[in-house]
Amino acid sequence: MKRNFEEMTNVELRAYAIEHRSDEDIEALQLLFKRKHNPQPIVFHAPKSKEEEKEQFELFKQIIKEKESKSHS
């Protein structure tokens, strides 16, 4: 049965790749490498008001917090 690597988290994908390291199918490793070296950019546009600036700052803090919690997984 073919695994759907796209639906796996990085932690799951890494565990799968380690467990199946002797297999000739390297699709899991390729996807993991791609995720690590080609992250999705996050774009912030210049705020048009003080309120928008505060909203963006809160969003920015939330994104950082999520990324930090993912890196500790």
C-alpha positions as CSV (number, residue, x, y, z in Angstrom):
1,M,0.0,0.0,0.0
2,K,1.4,3.4,-1.0
3,R,1.6,6.0,1.8
4,N,0.4,9.5,1.3
5,F,3.5,11.4,2.4
6,E,1.9,14.8,1.7
7,E,-0.6,14.3,4.6
8,M,2.2,13.3,7.1
9,T,3.7,15.9,9.5
10,N,7.5,16.4,9.3
11,V,7.9,14.3,12.5
12,E,5.9,11.4,11.0
13,L,7.7,11.7,7.7
14,R,11.1,11.7,9.3
15,A,10.2,8.6,11.4
16,Y,8.9,6.8,8.3
17,A,12.1,7.7,6.4
18,I,14.3,6.4,9.2
19,E,12.3,3.2,9.6
20,H,12.4,2.5,5.8
21,R,15.9,3.7,5.1
22,S,16.9,0.5,3.4
23,D,14.0,0.7,0.8
24,E,14.8,1.9,-2.6
25,D,11.9,4.2,-2.6
26,I,13.3,7.6,-1.4
27,E,10.1,9.6,-2.0
28,A,9.7,10.3,1.8
29,L,13.2,11.6,2.0
30,Q,12.8,13.8,-1.0
31,L,9.6,15.4,0.3
32,L,11.2,15.9,3.8
33,F,14.2,17.6,2.2
34,K,11.9,19.7,0.0
35,R,9.9,20.9,3.0
36,K,13.1,21.8,5.0
37,H,14.7,23.7,2.1
38,N,11.8,25.3,0.4
39,P,9.4,26.7,3.1
40,Q,6.4,28.6,2.2
41,P,7.1,32.3,2.4
42,I,4.9,34.5,4.7
43,V,4.3,37.9,3.2
44,F,3.3,41.0,5.2
45,H,2.3,44.1,3.4
46,A,2.9,47.6,4.9
47,P,0.1,48.5,7.3
48,K,-2.2,51.3,6.3
49,S,-3.3,52.2,9.9
50,K,-2.1,51.9,13.4
51,E,-4.8,49.3,14.0
52,E,-3.7,47.2,11.0
53,E,-0.1,47.5,12.3
54,K,-1.2,46.1,15.7
55,E,-3.1,43.2,14.0
56,Q,-0.1,42.3,11.9
57,F,2.2,42.4,14.9
58,E,-0.2,40.0,16.8
59,L,-0.4,37.7,13.8
60,F,3.4,37.8,13.5
61,K,3.8,36.8,17.1
62,Q,1.3,34.0,16.7
63,I,3.2,32.6,13.6
64,I,6.5,32.7,15.5
65,K,4.9,30.9,18.5
66,E,3.5,28.2,16.2
67,K,6.8,27.7,14.4
68,E,8.6,27.4,17.8
69,S,6.1,24.8,19.0
70,K,6.5,22.8,15.8
71,S,10.3,22.8,16.0
72,H,10.1,21.3,19.5
73,S,7.9,18.4,18.3
